Amino acid sequence: ENERKMRIRARRERINQRLEKKGNNEHKPDQIRKPDNPVPIQGLEQLQTSYRLLEAQLGEAKESVTQIRLGVDVYERERRNAEDLWRVEIRSTLLREAENSARRNASLSFNYNSIYDTSSPVEFRRALMQQQEACNEVIELKDELINELKRALRAKD
């Protein structure tokens, strides 16, 4: 073990002697190396040119981002307007359907009252069949409206 430590110490001494011969004191931590010559004028000009180019590219990038944002804003505004028109159309359709449905339901209710006044079983059956057909028509119209709304919602997604 002592032999190993002696070899390490000898190696370090040889390295230090070589460094002293060269006059190179870089490896001392307490000494800061200063450059022999400052950055040449050409280097400063290149730095300034590079900074100008970077600023120009940054300006172009910001302009591109601004254009993209404006495009997205226009698209979003148009989408919202179309959606608002769709909502108005759906509301009017639902309102018309509600009014028509109220009229049909009233006529169906009135028909039931007249059916109960029928004395003949054959007429009673015929009147019930007509009533059933009228009810089926109402149900079909409601189903069509429901399917139309479902299609519109699926298309919206």
C-alpha positions as CSV (number, residue, x, y, z in Angstrom):
1,E,0.0,0.0,0.0
2,N,2.8,2.4,0.8
3,E,4.4,1.6,-2.5
4,R,1.2,2.5,-4.3
5,K,1.0,5.8,-2.5
6,M,4.6,6.6,-3.3
7,R,4.0,5.9,-7.0
8,I,1.0,8.2,-7.0
9,R,3.0,10.9,-5.3
10,A,5.8,10.5,-7.7
11,R,3.5,10.7,-10.7
12,R,1.9,13.9,-9.3
13,E,5.3,15.5,-8.8
14,R,6.3,14.7,-12.4
15,I,3.1,16.3,-13.7
16,N,3.7,19.4,-11.6
17,Q,7.3,19.7,-12.9
18,R,6.2,19.4,-16.5
19,L,3.5,22.1,-15.9
20,E,6.0,24.4,-14.3
21,K,8.5,24.0,-17.2
22,K,5.8,24.9,-19.7
23,G,4.8,27.9,-17.5
24,N,1.2,26.8,-17.7
25,N,-0.6,27.7,-14.5
26,E,-4.1,26.8,-15.7
27,H,-4.6,24.0,-13.3
28,K,-4.3,26.1,-10.2
29,P,-7.9,26.7,-8.9
30,D,-7.1,30.1,-7.4
31,Q,-5.9,31.7,-10.6
32,I,-8.4,32.8,-13.3
33,R,-7.2,32.6,-16.9
34,K,-7.7,35.7,-18.9
35,P,-7.8,35.6,-22.7
36,D,-4.7,36.8,-24.4
37,N,-6.6,38.9,-26.8
38,P,-10.1,40.2,-26.6
39,V,-12.8,39.2,-29.1
40,P,-11.7,40.5,-32.5
41,I,-13.7,43.2,-34.2
42,Q,-14.9,40.7,-36.8
43,G,-16.4,38.6,-34.1
44,L,-18.3,41.5,-32.7
45,E,-19.7,42.4,-36.1
46,Q,-20.7,38.7,-36.6
47,L,-22.5,38.7,-33.2
48,Q,-24.4,41.9,-34.0
49,T,-25.4,40.5,-37.4
50,S,-26.5,37.3,-35.8
51,Y,-28.6,39.2,-33.2
52,R,-30.2,41.3,-35.9
53,L,-31.1,38.1,-37.9
54,L,-32.5,36.5,-34.7
55,E,-34.6,39.5,-34.0
56,A,-35.9,39.6,-37.6
57,Q,-36.8,35.9,-37.4
58,L,-38.5,36.5,-34.0
59,G,-40.5,39.3,-35.5
60,E,-41.6,37.1,-38.4
61,A,-42.5,34.3,-36.1
62,K,-44.6,36.7,-34.0
63,E,-46.3,37.9,-37.1
64,S,-47.0,34.4,-38.2
65,V,-48.5,33.5,-34.8
66,T,-50.6,36.7,-34.9
67,Q,-52.0,35.7,-38.4
68,I,-52.8,32.2,-37.2
69,R,-54.6,33.5,-34.2
70,L,-56.6,35.9,-36.4
71,G,-57.5,33.1,-38.7
72,V,-58.6,31.0,-35.8
73,D,-60.7,33.8,-34.4
74,V,-62.5,34.3,-37.7
75,Y,-63.2,30.6,-38.0
76,E,-64.5,30.5,-34.4
77,R,-66.7,33.5,-34.9
78,E,-68.2,32.0,-38.1
79,R,-68.7,28.7,-36.3
80,R,-70.5,30.4,-33.5
81,N,-72.7,32.4,-35.8
82,A,-73.6,29.2,-37.7
83,E,-74.4,27.5,-34.4
84,D,-76.6,30.4,-33.3
85,L,-78.5,30.2,-36.6
86,W,-78.9,26.5,-36.1
87,R,-80.3,27.0,-32.6
88,V,-82.8,29.6,-33.8
89,E,-83.9,27.2,-36.6
90,I,-84.2,24.3,-34.1
91,R,-86.2,26.5,-31.7
92,S,-88.6,27.6,-34.4
93,T,-89.0,24.0,-35.6
94,L,-89.7,22.8,-32.0
95,L,-92.2,25.7,-31.5
96,R,-94.0,24.8,-34.7
97,E,-94.0,21.1,-33.7
98,A,-95.4,22.0,-30.3
99,E,-98.2,24.0,-31.8
100,N,-99.1,21.3,-34.4
101,S,-98.9,18.7,-31.7
102,A,-101.2,20.6,-29.4
103,R,-103.7,20.9,-32.3
104,R,-103.5,17.2,-33.2
105,N,-103.8,16.2,-29.5
106,A,-106.9,18.4,-29.1
107,S,-108.5,16.9,-32.2
108,L,-107.6,13.4,-31.0
109,S,-109.2,14.1,-27.6
110,F,-112.3,15.5,-29.3
111,N,-112.5,12.4,-31.5
112,Y,-112.4,10.2,-28.4
113,N,-115.5,12.0,-27.1
114,S,-117.4,11.3,-30.3
115,I,-116.3,7.7,-30.3
116,Y,-117.8,7.1,-26.9
117,D,-121.2,8.4,-28.3
118,T,-121.2,5.6,-31.0
119,S,-123.7,2.9,-30.4
120,S,-122.8,0.4,-33.1
121,P,-119.8,-1.9,-32.4
122,V,-118.8,-1.9,-36.0
123,E,-118.7,1.9,-36.1
124,F,-116.9,1.9,-32.7
125,R,-114.2,-0.3,-34.1
126,R,-113.8,1.7,-37.3
127,A,-113.6,4.9,-35.3
128,L,-111.0,3.4,-33.0
129,M,-108.9,2.2,-36.0
130,Q,-109.0,5.8,-37.4
131,Q,-108.0,7.2,-34.1
132,Q,-105.1,4.7,-33.9
133,E,-104.0,5.7,-37.4
134,A,-104.1,9.4,-36.4
135,C,-102.1,8.6,-33.2
136,N,-99.5,6.6,-35.3
137,E,-99.1,9.6,-37.6
138,V,-98.4,11.9,-34.6
139,I,-95.9,9.4,-33.3
140,E,-94.2,9.1,-36.7
141,L,-93.8,12.9,-36.9
142,K,-92.3,13.0,-33.4
143,D,-89.9,10.2,-34.3
144,E,-88.8,12.1,-37.4
145,L,-88.1,15.2,-35.4
146,I,-86.2,13.2,-32.8
147,N,-84.1,11.5,-35.5
148,E,-83.4,14.9,-37.2
149,L,-82.2,16.3,-33.9
150,K,-80.0,13.3,-33.2
151,R,-78.4,13.6,-36.7
152,A,-77.8,17.3,-36.1
153,L,-76.1,16.5,-32.7
154,R,-74.0,13.8,-34.2
155,A,-72.9,16.1,-37.0
156,K,-72.0,18.8,-34.4
157,D,-69.7,16.4,-32.5
